Every structure is written in structure tokens, then in C-alpha cells.
Amino acid sequence: MRRPLALLAWAALAGCAGPAAPPASAPDVQKVLAQVRARFANADRIRVETVVCVGGNMGSGQKNLLRTTWVKPGWIREERWEGETPDGEPRGIRICDGKTSWSYYPEQKSYYESEVSPDANARDPFLLGFLHDGTLAWSLIEPGREEELVFGGGNLCMPIRGGGTLATLPDAETAGRPCHVLTYTTGKTVQTFFLDASDGSPLRYVLENSWETPTGQTLLLNAVSERTRLETNFPIDPAQFRFTPPAGVTRKLPEGEEKLLALGEAAPDFHLTDVAGRPVSLSDFKGRVVLLNFWFLGCHACRAEFPHLQKLSEEMAGKDLVFLTIDTVDPPARADEVRTYLKDGRYTLPCLLKTGPDATMKDYHVTGCPTQYVIGRDGRISGRGVGARIPAIRRMLLKALAGAS
């Protein structure tokens, strides 16, 4: 049986620290978080380099050098993923100028382009983080909700709403430097963070995550990130945050979008239950516009999108419109965790779950989350998309409400 990663990481550190010492008391969580906020609160430009290794049956095990530059607000950034040898052309580049985001993969001679939500640029101050798929996120740490603060492999910070437990372990050493050690546990996801005791800047990050697929397969994702460089408030070149496709490079639809049901196709009916155990079918909402948002607990991008989706539902309240979030990835045994996530995050969005074998994701050709469908009053697909894309969702909903084809 696998032991919790927090214990494994702590045991590994203890084994490298020399003779055993008397047990030390853990520092106060709020004091550690206050130190981290003080370290980055006044930085409007940050550059960080980390060595990231992603393993498990969802990771390649290959080490990558991640070079990232952010400029306030946090969505303006450049990320460069390098392989084992950081020389030559990078394996991948992500660039964002605050309005548009690009992902470019030189080996595939292709790139993806997407809009950035206007809400993303309204937050100040910004703190930054690293999601399991290599993308970076940032968020305002709201007063009174500091317990949601989590640290990521980009060696900065991000909050994950709902259901998690943040705690400290006794101080330790990593890379020969004294550090505070925090853990954040959400269901089967355990994250361990090693922070420089002198200034609160993250030095090392360890992640262990597992979840089950609709077919019962257990997926494992492990990641370790070591910081090698950190700078703040340095001169920048604005051109660094714009992307011009090289010759011979083509733009592609987001991964999974080309497989979705076609516009105008009849939306398949489904029979699920909401978090209160009540049966819900798509046919219950015949004649109304319906948004379906597919997500699951282990999807960090889904969690990042949820507060914006909640806000959008509140903005559009009173219209002839139904928001339905659907989690048919998590098994019925995790229903209580889903309820806790929604309650702790103060989300009122209806959430539908499965109670047994279910083909809803297959019927809707969903291969990744979050995925959205907008269904018109005629019961046909009016809009669709993959990824966290609130501006596009808003446009699709308004178009469907107006009756546009």
C-alpha cells in the first residue's frame, strides 16, 4: 500500500539530515503564510526557473527545465519548457499578453490560441502557481480565506477552493537550507511544500495525485519541482509577451474540441442525480437554454474555473437559462467529497453525479475537462468548447438566448 506522500517526503528529508534530533514543534500556519505574502506582495515582475519531473502512469518521468516570466497582472507571462538539455529550441512555449494566450509546440509545428477572461486582470495583488499539466495560474488571496493558499511547482502560490486541509510539519532542510514544511490534502491529492525559512519563498514542491476513470482505471500523477532561480522587479521587453507564428506553423483547435458533437446535432438525453439525490434529466429542461459543464474533483483547471462559472450564473440569473455541472468521472463513493467541495466553496451551481455505470461523457464525446456544451431551446447543440473559457461561454449563452443559429 502506498504511504501518503507527505510522510514519504518528510521521511526522505529526515534521512538526509544526519543524526536524529528531538521532535520539533511545527510553526503556525498563518505566520508562514504571512511571510510568503510579504515576500511577493510588492513584486510586479517575477522570473523563476525550476526543474520539474512528472511521473506516475500519467507522467513521462522526464525532467524539464521550466523558465517563466510574469508581469503584473499575473496573466501577462511567458513560459518556456525545456527537455533534459535546456539548450536549443524549447519543447513548448506559452505566452500571454493579458488578452490573448498562445501555446506553441515547435516539434508539432502547431500552436493554440485562446482568449483571457477580463476578470483575470482585475485582481491585485497577484500570487502565482503551477497546475499539474504544466500551466500556471494566479489568484487574489481574499482576506479571511488564507487557509486556501496552496503552493505550486512554479514555486509561487495558488489557492484551491474547498475540502482541503492545510497543515505544517516541523521545520526541515532542503538543498542545505532551513525551510518550513506545509502539506495540503484534498481527497487523494497530497501536496507538500518546502519554503525558505528566511523569506518564505518556495524551494521545493512535491505532488501525489490519483483518481479513477469512468472505466475504473486508477490514474496516478506524481510531480517534484526544485527551484533553481528566482528574481523580482527586473527590466522587461514587452515584445516577450506577444506571439507571432513562425512560417509553416498552423493553428489548431483546443485538444478534444474537434471530437465534440457537431453544432446543430440533437443533444443526447441523460439520467443522473443531483447532490441531494434527486433524479435529473436533460429532458426536464425542454424549451430552455442549458449549459452543461463537465468537470471532476481532480481537475485543477475545473477548480480554477468554478468561481468564474458561479459568478457568470449569478450575472445571468433571471434569464430562461439553466446551468448544470456534471461530474461523472468521480465514482459514487466520492459523492460526499463533491458535496464538501461545493459547500466549502459556497457554490450554488447545480451539480449532477452518477449513481452507477453511466455513458454521459461517452455520449457527449468528452475526452477532457472542463468541457462545455450550450443547448438551445430546440434541444440541439448551439455551442461547445474545451477548457476554462468564460468569455466564450458567455457569448455562446447570449447567442442561444437570442435564438441565433
N, C-alpha and C positions, 0 to 999 in steps of 0.2 A: 504494500500500500504506500502511496506517495505521501510524504510528510508535507505539511504546509511550507510554502517557500520561505515565509518569514523566518521560520525556525531553521530551515536549511541555511539561509543566508547568514543568520546570526551565528550558527554553529561554525560556518566556514570562517567568519571573521574571528571568532573566539579562538579557533585552532591556529590562526596565524599571529596571534597577539603575544605569544610567549607564555610564561608561567601563569597559572590560574590566579586570578585576583579575587578578593572578596566581592560578592554581588553588589553592583552599583544601583542606585535608585534612578529611575527614568525621569528625564526633565519634563516639565509641564508642557503640554501640547500647545497651549495658547502662547506661551513665551517663545517657543520655537517658531510658530507661525508669524508672530510679530517681528522676529528677527529677519525672516525671509522677506516679509513685506517691506521692511526698512531697507533691505539690500537692493530691491528693484523698483521701489515706488517712484523714484525720481529719474529713472532711466528712460529716455525716449528713443534710444538706439541700442540694440543688443546684438552681439555676434557671438556664436557659440559653436564649438566643434566637439563632436562626440564620436566614439567608436561604439557601434550598435551591432549586437549579434542576436538574431531572432531564430529560435529553434522550436522544437515540438513538431508534431506532424503537420502543422500549418506554416512552418518556417523552414528556410533553406539551411540554416546553420552557418551561413556565410557572414563574415564580418564586413561591415560597411562603415565608411567614414562619412558622417553627416555634417556638412558645413551649412550653417543657417545664419542669415542676417535679417533682423526685424527693424522696422522703423515705425514709430508711433503714428497712427493707431496700429494695433497688432496685426491686422490683416495685410499690411504692406510688408512683403517679405520676399526673400529668395532662399530656396533650399537646394542643396546640391548633394546627391547621393553618389558616393564613390564606392568601388569594389575593394578587394583586398589591397590592391595597389592604388593609392589615391592620385597617381599621375595620369595624365591624358584626359580623354573625354569622360565626363561623368556618366553613370548608369541612368540617372534620372535627374531632372530639374523641375522644381515647382517655383513659380514666380507669381506675385500678386501685387497690383498697384493700388489696391483698395477698392476697385470697382470690378475688375476682371481678374480671374485666376487661370493660370495656364499650367499644365503638366506635360512635360516633353520627355520622350524616351528615344535617345539617339539610335540605339540598336534597332528599334522598330520603325524608325523614320516616321513617327507619328506624334501627335500631341492632342490634348483635350483642352477645351476652353469652357469656362462657366462663369456666371455672374456671382458677385458677392452681395449678400444681404445688406441693405442700407443700415439695418440695426447693428451690424458688426462694427461700424465705425463710430458709434455713439458712446462707446464705453471708455471710461477714463478713471483711474489708471488701468493699464493693461498688464496682465500676467500671462505667461506663455506656457505651452506644454506640448507633449508628444503623444499621439494616439498609436494604437497597436499596429496600424497599417502604414506607419511612417509619416502620416500627415500631422501637421502642427495645429494646435488650437489655442485660443486665448479667451479670457473672460474676466469680467469685473468680479472681484470678491466682495459680495454685498455685506454691509455691516450686520452683525448678528448671525451670519451664516458661514463664519470662518471654518467651522468644523468640516465643511465640504471641500476644503482645499486639498488637492492631491498633486503630487509632483510627477513629472514625466521624464521619458528618456532624453528629451531635448534639454534636460537638466534645468528646467524652469518649472512653471506651475500651471495647474488647471484644476477646476472643480468638477466633480462628478456628482450630480444630484441623486439623493435618495438611497436609503437602505445600507449605506456603508458605515464601517466602524473605523475611526481614526485613533491610533494609539501610539505611544512612544515605547521604545525599548531602551535599556541602559546605553549610555554613550559607548562608542567603539572607535576603531581606527579603520580607515581605508586609504590605500595609496600612501601610507605613512602619516596621514593627517587625522587629528581627532575630529570626530563627527557625531552629530545627533542622529538617531535612527528612528524613523517613523514607519508604521505599517498602516495600510488602508485595505480593508477587506470588504468586498461586495459579493455576496454569494460565493461562487467558486473562484472568484478573481482575488488574488492576493498581490499587493504591490508593496515593495519595501524601498525606502528612500534613505540615502546616506547624505547628510548635509554638513558642510564645513562648519565646525563649531565656532569658528572665529567670526564668520559673517553671514551664515545661513544659506550660502549658495550651494545648490545640489552638486554632489560629486559623483554619485553612483545611483543607478536605478535598476531594480530587479522586478520583473513581472512574471506571474504564473496565472494563466487563464485557461479555463476549459468550459466547454458547453456541448450540448447534444444536438445533432441534426434531426430533421423530421424522420429520418430512417433509423435513428437510434445510434448512429456513429458518434463516438466521443472525439471531439477535436481539441487538441492541445496547442497552446501558444505560449512560449517562454521567450523572454527578452531580457538582455542585460545591456546597459548603456553606461559607458565610462566617459566622463568629461575630460577633454584634453586642453581646452582653451575657452576663455570667457572674457569678453570685452564689453564695455558700455560707453555710450556717448562719444563716438568716433566720427570722423568725416565720412560722408557717403556720396555716391554718384547716383542721381535719380534714374539714369538710364539702366541701372542694375535691376530695376523693378518693372521693366517693360520687356515683353517677349515679341520678337519678330521671327516667324518661322523660317528656317533655312530653306534653300532651294531643294525641291524633291521631298519635302516633309508634308504629310497630309493630316488634316484634322479629322478626328474620329468622334463618333457618339460615345457618351459615357459607357463604360463596360456594363453589359447586361441590358442596356436600353434597346438595342437592335432586336432582342429576343422577346420583347414585351408584346402583348396583344395589340393588334393594329387599331388605329383610330377608326371609329365607326363600327367596330365589332361589338356584338352583344356581350355585355358583362355577365360572366357566369354567376349563378346564384350560389350562396354558401349557407351553411347552417352551423353557427358557432354559439358560444355563450359569453356574456359579459362578465366582468369581475365579480358581480353579485350572483352569478349563476343563472341569469335569465337567458333564455334562448333568443338569438338574434339572427335574422336572415337578411340578405340584401333586398329581397322582395318586400320586406317590411316598409321600405322607403320608396316604393314605386311612385314615380311622378315628381321626385325631388332630386336635387343635385347632391351627389355623395362624393366625399373624398375618402379614399382608402389609403392608409399609410401603413405599410408593412415594416415591422421592426422586431427586435428582440433584446433581452437584457444585456447580453454580452457585446452588443454593437455600440461602440463608443460614439460613432457618428450619429447614431439614432438618439443617444442620450444628449448629445450636443444640440440636436435639432429640436428636442422636445419642448424646451421653454419657448422657442420661437413659434412652434406649431400651436402651443397653448395660447400665446399672445394673438396669433392670427385668428384662432377660433373666437376669441373674445372680441376682436375688431369686427368680425363678420357676424356676430350674434344678431338674431332677428331676421336674417335672410332665410330664404327657403333652401336651406343647406344643412347637410349632416356630415360631421367629422367622425370617422371611425378609424381607430388604430387597431392593427391586427398583429398579434404575436402568436404564430403557430409554429415557431421554432422551438421555444422553450417547452419542455414536457409538462403535462398536467401537474406533476409533483412540485413544480416551481411556481405554481399559481400564487401562493402566499407571498413569494418574493416579488412578483409583479405587483401585487396589491400594495406591498410595503413601499416599493419604488414610487408608485403613483401617489400614495398618501404622503410620504415624506417630501416629495417634490411639489405637493399641493397642485397636482394636475387633475383637471376635471374632464379631460378628453375621454370619451368612451373607449374602452379597450376590450377587444374580443379575444378569447382564448379557445383552444381546442380541449375537448374532454376525452379524446381518443384518436384513432387514426383519422387523418384529415388530408384532403388534397387541394386545399385552397391555394397554397403557394404554387403548386404544380399547374392548377387550372389557370392561374394568372401569370404563368411563366416567370415567376420571381426567382432570380438567382443570386440576388444580393440585397442588402438592406442599408439604409432605408430606400424603399421603392414606393412611388405614389401613382395612383390612378384617380382621375376625375371622371365620374359617370354622370352623364346628362339626364335630363328628365325623361328622355326616351329609353333609358336603360342601356345606352351604348357608350363606348369609351370615347370621352371628349378630350382627355389629356392624359399624359403619362410621363414618367421620368424616374431617374435613379439618382440617389444622393440627397444630401441636405441642400435644398434649393428653394427656400421660402419665397423669394420674389417670383420665381416661375410658377410655384403653386398658386400664389395669389392671382396671377394673370390667368391661369387655367380656370380657376374658380369663377372669376368675374366673366370670362368668356362663356362658360357654361350657363351661368345665371342669366346672361343676356340672350341666351338661346342661339349664339353663334355656332355655326357648323365647323 
